[in-house]
């Protein structure tokens, strides 16, 4: 039986090779690179699919989501990883439940919007802030048409919430492809947005906040692109339908069916179908993703069978095509009556293996001299790459820009254009077959000579390419090494700068509390070890809240700077430091200074601040400060917390005794 299967296959390839135009070079030397490339794409795609199918245990978020800030010059902002989600399997949570502080929200640490195939209600929340100085109308765009339910709640900063809109996928309106919500946002206002979504299929949430004018402009460009895209598909469909009618070649019929399936699939994926063609068919909206994608794969499988003439070739290629044809017929029927999570996973796996099987078949035939397989390989590769780019955008691996969003549509355009050209080329080649029969022997001889010359040229070219590649690799290694050294130097400088910023208060330029705690621990241990004195001065600006309430926070900040610079000027010995302890509180660490010396310095600081009387514009501020002083007891029973507590108690005593004074608190033994 084996020889009977081989002979028809060999006769077919000999016939097609004879009809091929002169000058076609069979790319057998590049096939290992192609196979390696497709294996790499397959591995990455399976890993991406696996990450979508397996839901990892995500710890509950302990804080609210980060604030996404939009200023007047930003057209839009991608939500990305700045949101949290909360599954609701039993559909029991209300908005009053999810806004509670103890709600078990899960933080997304990676910029992904893919929740996989899920049939549960999912809550999503994120925060935005209008950084502009005027009221802005914002638009929340959810660019995924297969959502059965969307509810949006907007929570103001005062914890009140209001339901902005609750729509289903069948209520999409013009310029709302697939979904968009408008809501006002006051100047500098912070809003928390809660989304309650559900779908019976794959749950993707490409979320984007637009300013209204920018969104309308985007809609204009998008609608223009979609109009040209579907216009191209319809034109290709009608053109090839006419060719099918006049030539009576059913290859065009299968091509037209494939184009129609692509049109239906793209109408569903872009949201044009649910918005304009079948807005009231909830069943189709719920089954469109799986049904139409499975139908597209079925038509592609049948078109490949006809286009590559697999029925004439036979063998394992035809058997493989039959297996996938039966699989996609079953998936199409199942999606028409049922839409389960496991079916989505089966379809995704089937799509991956169908693409790989198609590439294996076309590459195999291309190696054997099939010109049609060459066109099919290039066209199918373009579509796979475009879809792969779209998947990376949805998974957050690359930035989800408009070109990424429409990459699959562009891939369809290129694929269908190449396939149409391939069909036209086949007609030309079949016509040339009759004319080339008389010149067959001469052409074969010339082709043999040219093939030998090409082989010799290719060998010489390969050696030259290898030599050039080696030199280029060495140059790249040297350049990358230099770049790495420069990067390490920049990283070291940045770390030093970051370390300085981490221990400095941004307003007063004094040390912050964190740095004070570190130095205090070291100085305390040193004083205990060597039996040296150690004193602390804690100060608090008197009536600082009144200054803020009367003159504003900006003038209050200036007062803090005056106090900081005045205090710093009275610390002249090595090791003495002053830090901003919090709000209007300051603290000084005085090594080798007893309580008498510390009180003297505190009195000097108090007097200098009282005499400062800073003037800001036409406003003169009278500043006073209360200070508390304590010193380390060398009895061996004192500790850091007690020392700080005594300084704080002394400060409190100064406040209660009338403010603008210095009080001390000495160590009292409990024995």
HELIX and SHEET records of a PDB file:
HELIX    1   1 UNK A    2  UNK A   19  1                                  18    
HELIX    2   2 UNK A   28  UNK A   30  5                                   3    
HELIX    3   3 UNK A   31  UNK A   53  1                                  23    
HELIX    4   4 UNK A   95  UNK A   98  1                                   4    
HELIX    5   5 UNK A  169  UNK A  171  5                                   3    
HELIX    6   6 UNK A  212  UNK A  247  1                                  36    
HELIX    7   7 UNK A  250  UNK A  270  1                                  21    
HELIX    8   8 UNK A  272  UNK A  272  1                                   1    
HELIX    9   9 UNK A  273  UNK A  277  3                                   5    
HELIX   10  10 UNK A  282  UNK A  307  1                                  26    
HELIX   11  11 UNK A  310  UNK A  313  1                                   4    
HELIX   12  12 UNK A  315  UNK A  337  1                                  23    
HELIX   13  13 UNK A  341  UNK A  367  1                                  27    
HELIX   14  14 UNK A  371  UNK A  394  1                                  24    
HELIX   15  15 UNK A  402  UNK A  405  1                                   4    
HELIX   16  16 UNK A  407  UNK A  436  1                                  30    
HELIX   17  17 UNK A  440  UNK A  502  1                                  63    
HELIX   18  18 UNK A  513  UNK A  530  1                                  18    
HELIX   19  19 UNK A  544  UNK A  551  1                                   8    
HELIX   20  20 UNK A  553  UNK A  569  1                                  17    
HELIX   21  21 UNK A  595  UNK A  612  1                                  18    
HELIX   22  22 UNK A  640  UNK A  656  1                                  17    
SHEET    1   A 4 UNK A  67  UNK A  70  0                                        
SHEET    2   A 4 UNK A 121  UNK A 130  1                                        
SHEET    3   A 4 UNK A  84  UNK A  88 -1                                        
SHEET    4   A 4 UNK A 106  UNK A 107 -1                                        
SHEET    1   B 5 UNK A  67  UNK A  70  0                                        
SHEET    2   B 5 UNK A 121  UNK A 130  1                                        
SHEET    3   B 5 UNK A 190  UNK A 198 -1                                        
SHEET    4   B 5 UNK A 149  UNK A 155 -1                                        
SHEET    5   B 5 UNK A 161  UNK A 168 -1                                        
SHEET    1   C 4 UNK A  76  UNK A  78  0                                        
SHEET    2   C 4 UNK A 207  UNK A 211 -1                                        
SHEET    3   C 4 UNK A 136  UNK A 142 -1                                        
SHEET    4   C 4 UNK A 179  UNK A 185 -1                                        
SHEET    1   D 2 UNK A 114  UNK A 117  0                                        
SHEET    2   D 2 UNK A 202  UNK A 204 -1                                        
SHEET    1   E 5 UNK A 577  UNK A 582  0                                        
SHEET    2   E 5 UNK A 585  UNK A 591 -1                                        
SHEET    3   E 5 UNK A 534  UNK A 541 -1                                        
SHEET    4   E 5 UNK A 625  UNK A 631 -1                                        
SHEET    5   E 5 UNK A 662  UNK A 664  1                                        
SHEET    1   F 2 UNK A 615  UNK A 616  0                                        
SHEET    2   F 2 UNK A 619  UNK A 620 -1                                        
END                                                                             
